[in-house]
Amino acid sequence: MINVTQSFLPPIEQYVKILEKSWNKKWITNRGELILELEEKLKHFLGINFITITTNGTLPLQIAIKALNLSGEIITTPFSYIASSSVISWENCTPVYVDIDPEYLTIDESKIEEQISSKTTAILATHVFGNPCNVIEIEKIAKKHNIKVIYDAAHCFGVKYNGESIFNFGDISTCSFHATKIFHTGEGGCIITKDKELHEKSFYLHNFGHNGSEDFYGIGINAKTSELQAALGLAVFNHLDAIFYGRKKIVETYDRWLDSTRIKNLKIRENTEWNYHYYPVIFDSEETLLHIKQILNKEDIFPRRYFYPSLNTIKYLNGKKMPISESISKRILCLPLYAELQTETAEKIAKLINKNLL
Ligand SMILES: *Cc1c(COP(=O)(O)O)cnc(C)c1O
């Protein structure tokens, strides 16, 4: 069976060897040696100032909303994973949707200002499939209206924009280290900011609000991760070159074989060093998508409709109509892409798609 993704797992001996360090100390969570080592390695590798590793990529979004004291309305994108909208509602704020750019698939910055009201406190945007939002324009808008910017950068491990880590844009960026992401710890994530005060605040928020063992700065949650996950992260970290290289080869294979006159690809923003995280294809109709999906499923190949549905159409999120996001959500399919996928398989998938387009 070929799935849309497959977790990269290092040889188990490598994982066990790293894990032995915490085993021998009998210290398996509460920011042990391994989590600290992983944070240092990631800071260096990514080119960022501050990071707090967390137990998943969703709690950091909630912590970001808390750390920035947001309330009222938060402008967001309908073309994202459910987490980037549900956290807004969960934190008692209202998501206000702005449609997406049809080429880049990120929030359309030219439509943001018309949605800003006296209640708007922030923009929470997603860098889609590792493709950066127009961070420069969004920063200008945020400064002009004195509102905050959070980026859901769950797809952005290793992405650079204008030569700099994409995580360095906005007030806070979050990432996911879920098993389906490029770099993973099974379940995991992180919160990143350039601002020392925001880092300190989000750090105590992720650890019950603790100030030392006997005092508290304020309300907090538990978003810590364990040494077991950190050990997996350290083991995966040692293979990053091979992971990026393997993915790049598959992307190049799809690019070479897919009929680009009849299938639309994601347009990567200029000046981006991309990470080959997803391979979305956009068909001319939902009918074609469903047909292709069925053909591939018959061959035991399972691409995924992602992102689908457009979040503004989910009842409890109360969004207005978003024609571009709704149209693309219905026609976009992410093809299998992972480091260990064979190029022959990608070639076969591309040919099956070309042959069966309606
Ligand atoms: C994976 C993902 C998340 C959630 O991350 P978890 O680690 O699963 O909590 C949030 N937003 C986007 C865009 C994602 O792809």
PDBQT file of the ligand as one rigid body, heavy atoms in Angstrom, charges set to zero:
ROOT
HETATM    1  C1  LIG A 401      -0.204  19.135  11.333  1.00  0.00    +0.000 C 
HETATM    2  C2  LIG A 401      -0.822  20.476  11.367  1.00  0.00    +0.000 A 
HETATM    3  C3  LIG A 401      -1.263  21.073  12.559  1.00  0.00    +0.000 A 
HETATM    4  C4  LIG A 401      -1.383  20.326  13.858  1.00  0.00    +0.000 C 
HETATM    5  O1  LIG A 401      -0.250  19.787  14.339  1.00  0.00    +0.000 OA
HETATM    6  P1  LIG A 401      -0.322  18.615  15.413  1.00  0.00    +0.000 P 
HETATM    7  O2  LIG A 401       1.112  18.407  15.758  1.00  0.00    +0.000 OA
HETATM    8  O3  LIG A 401      -0.943  17.435  14.756  1.00  0.00    +0.000 OA
HETATM    9  O4  LIG A 401      -1.117  19.109  16.566  1.00  0.00    +0.000 OA
HETATM   10  C5  LIG A 401      -1.697  22.388  12.530  1.00  0.00    +0.000 A 
HETATM   11  N1  LIG A 401      -1.741  23.086  11.385  1.00  0.00    +0.000 NA
HETATM   12  C6  LIG A 401      -1.363  22.540  10.214  1.00  0.00    +0.000 A 
HETATM   13  C7  LIG A 401      -1.402  23.389   8.985  1.00  0.00    +0.000 C 
HETATM   14  C8  LIG A 401      -0.912  21.217  10.160  1.00  0.00    +0.000 A 
HETATM   15  O5  LIG A 401      -0.582  20.672   8.991  1.00  0.00    +0.000 OA
ENDROOT
TORSDOF 0
